[in-house]
């Protein structure tokens, strides 16, 4: 996931005019995305749904 966020950061920075790739900002964003995914998996139930 870290590499995917870094690649996304690189592509977005290269598509913006005058954009410069910054590894540190990509790393910070990837940590934030990781924390959000961990929280989402902890909050969402993993129980099977009963048929109604």
N, CA and C atoms as a LAMMPS dump frame, in Angstrom:
ITEM: TIMESTEP
0
ITEM: NUMBER OF ATOMS
156
ITEM: BOX BOUNDS ff ff ff
-5.0000000000000000e+02 5.0000000000000000e+02
-5.0000000000000000e+02 5.0000000000000000e+02
-5.0000000000000000e+02 5.0000000000000000e+02
ITEM: ATOMS id mol type element x y z
1 1 1 N 0.821 -1.178 0
2 1 2 C 0 0 0
3 1 3 C 0.872 1.25 0
4 2 1 N 1.987 1.185 0.692
5 2 2 C 2.896 2.329 0.739
6 2 3 C 3.359 2.694 -0.666
7 3 1 N 3.708 1.675 -1.443
8 3 2 C 4.201 1.916 -2.8
9 3 3 C 3.091 2.474 -3.687
10 4 1 N 1.87 1.993 -3.508
11 4 2 C 0.757 2.499 -4.312
12 4 3 C 0.494 3.978 -4.045
13 5 1 N 0.551 4.39 -2.789
14 5 2 C 0.334 5.798 -2.463
15 5 3 C 1.485 6.64 -2.987
16 6 1 N 2.706 6.12 -2.94
17 6 2 C 3.848 6.849 -3.487
18 6 3 C 3.705 7.019 -5.002
19 7 1 N 3.263 5.966 -5.686
20 7 2 C 3.067 6.07 -7.138
21 7 3 C 1.964 7.069 -7.464
22 8 1 N 0.88 7.05 -6.7
23 8 2 C -0.196 8.01 -6.907
24 8 3 C 0.298 9.434 -6.681
25 9 1 N 1.088 9.631 -5.654
26 9 2 C 1.652 10.95 -5.37
27 9 3 C 2.566 11.409 -6.506
28 10 1 N 3.353 10.5 -7.046
29 10 2 C 4.25 10.835 -8.154
30 10 3 C 3.47 11.216 -9.406
31 11 1 N 2.442 10.441 -9.729
32 11 2 C 1.651 10.714 -10.931
33 11 3 C 0.921 12.04 -10.806
34 12 1 N 0.319 12.287 -9.653
35 12 2 C -0.413 13.54 -9.463
36 12 3 C 0.535 14.728 -9.513
37 13 1 N 1.706 14.612 -8.906
38 13 2 C 2.649 15.732 -8.928
39 13 3 C 3.206 15.968 -10.323
40 14 1 N 3.353 14.922 -11.123
41 14 2 C 3.869 15.12 -12.474
42 14 3 C 2.801 15.665 -13.416
43 15 1 N 1.529 15.448 -13.096
44 15 2 C 0.462 15.956 -13.956
45 15 3 C 0.137 17.419 -13.669
46 16 1 N 0.425 17.892 -12.469
47 16 2 C 0.158 19.295 -12.155
48 16 3 C 1.293 20.149 -12.698
49 17 1 N 0.944 21.32 -13.178
50 17 2 C 1.954 22.184 -13.77
51 17 3 C 2.866 22.749 -12.685
52 18 1 N 4.145 22.558 -12.844
53 18 2 C 5.115 23.034 -11.869
54 18 3 C 5.185 22.178 -10.624
55 19 1 N 4.547 21.035 -10.648
56 19 2 C 4.541 20.151 -9.486
57 19 3 C 5.867 19.432 -9.322
58 20 1 N 6.269 19.256 -8.09
59 20 2 C 7.514 18.563 -7.769
60 20 3 C 7.171 17.387 -6.863
61 21 1 N 7.733 16.22 -7.177
62 21 2 C 7.481 15.034 -6.363
63 21 3 C 8.173 15.189 -5.017
64 22 1 N 7.408 14.978 -3.941
65 22 2 C 7.947 15.079 -2.589
66 22 3 C 7.686 13.752 -1.882
67 23 1 N 8.759 13.015 -1.597
68 23 2 C 8.63 11.7 -0.974
69 23 3 C 8.013 11.798 0.413
70 24 1 N 8.369 12.832 1.153
71 24 2 C 7.896 12.961 2.53
72 24 3 C 6.379 13.139 2.59
73 25 1 N 5.824 13.943 1.718
74 25 2 C 4.368 14.13 1.749
75 25 3 C 3.646 12.845 1.356
76 26 1 N 4.196 12.098 0.415
77 26 2 C 3.607 10.808 0.055
78 26 3 C 3.658 9.816 1.199
79 27 1 N 4.76 9.841 1.959
80 27 2 C 4.891 8.939 3.105
81 27 3 C 3.884 9.294 4.195
82 28 1 N 3.687 10.576 4.428
83 28 2 C 2.718 11.009 5.442
84 28 3 C 1.301 10.613 5.029
85 29 1 N 0.982 10.798 3.757
86 29 2 C -0.344 10.425 3.266
87 29 3 C -0.551 8.919 3.377
88 30 1 N 0.486 8.131 3.068
89 30 2 C 0.337 6.673 3.138
90 30 3 C 0.128 6.2 4.572
91 31 1 N 0.746 6.853 5.538
92 31 2 C 0.512 6.498 6.944
93 31 3 C -0.931 6.831 7.325
94 32 1 N -1.42 7.98 6.864
95 32 2 C -2.807 8.351 7.136
96 32 3 C -3.8 7.385 6.52
97 33 1 N -3.538 6.954 5.288
98 33 2 C -4.415 5.982 4.627
99 33 3 C -4.392 4.654 5.37
100 34 1 N -3.22 4.237 5.823
101 34 2 C -3.106 2.991 6.578
102 34 3 C -3.919 3.055 7.865
103 35 1 N -3.835 4.171 8.574
104 35 2 C -4.592 4.329 9.821
105 35 3 C -6.094 4.298 9.541
106 36 1 N -6.532 4.965 8.465
107 36 2 C -7.955 4.943 8.12
108 36 3 C -8.436 3.541 7.776
109 37 1 N -7.621 2.764 7.076
110 37 2 C -8.013 1.397 6.733
111 37 3 C -8.095 0.528 7.98
112 38 1 N -7.156 0.686 8.907
113 38 2 C -7.184 -0.097 10.146
114 38 3 C -8.423 0.247 10.966
115 39 1 N -8.752 1.531 11.052
116 39 2 C -9.94 1.947 11.799
117 39 3 C -11.205 1.42 11.127
118 40 1 N -11.264 1.485 9.8
119 40 2 C -12.452 1.013 9.081
120 40 3 C -12.659 -0.48 9.27
121 41 1 N -11.585 -1.259 9.248
122 41 2 C -11.742 -2.702 9.448
123 41 3 C -12.112 -3.036 10.883
124 42 1 N -11.736 -2.194 11.835
125 42 2 C -12.098 -2.446 13.227
126 42 3 C -13.559 -2.077 13.495
127 43 1 N -14.064 -1.071 12.805
128 43 2 C -15.422 -0.588 13.05
129 43 3 C -16.46 -1.428 12.307
130 44 1 N -16.175 -1.809 11.078
131 44 2 C -17.154 -2.555 10.284
132 44 3 C -17.287 -3.981 10.803
133 45 1 N -18.514 -4.474 10.908
134 45 2 C -18.708 -5.84 11.405
135 45 3 C -18.271 -6.868 10.362
136 46 1 N -17.798 -8.002 10.855
137 46 2 C -17.341 -9.073 9.981
138 46 3 C -18.23 -10.308 10.116
139 47 1 N -19.396 -10.143 10.724
140 47 2 C -20.316 -11.257 10.937
141 47 3 C -21.082 -11.56 9.655
142 48 1 N -21.417 -12.819 9.434
143 48 2 C -22.224 -13.145 8.253
144 48 3 C -23.639 -12.591 8.393
145 49 1 N -24.206 -12.201 7.294
146 49 2 C -25.551 -11.626 7.293
147 49 3 C -26.566 -12.757 7.231
148 50 1 N -27.572 -12.687 8.114
149 50 2 C -28.624 -13.699 8.118
150 50 3 C -29.566 -13.458 6.947
151 51 1 N -30.075 -14.539 6.393
152 51 2 C -31.043 -14.402 5.307
153 51 3 C -32.405 -14.087 5.908
154 52 1 N -33.091 -13.135 5.333
155 52 2 C -34.391 -12.713 5.847
156 52 3 C -35.494 -13.45 5.158
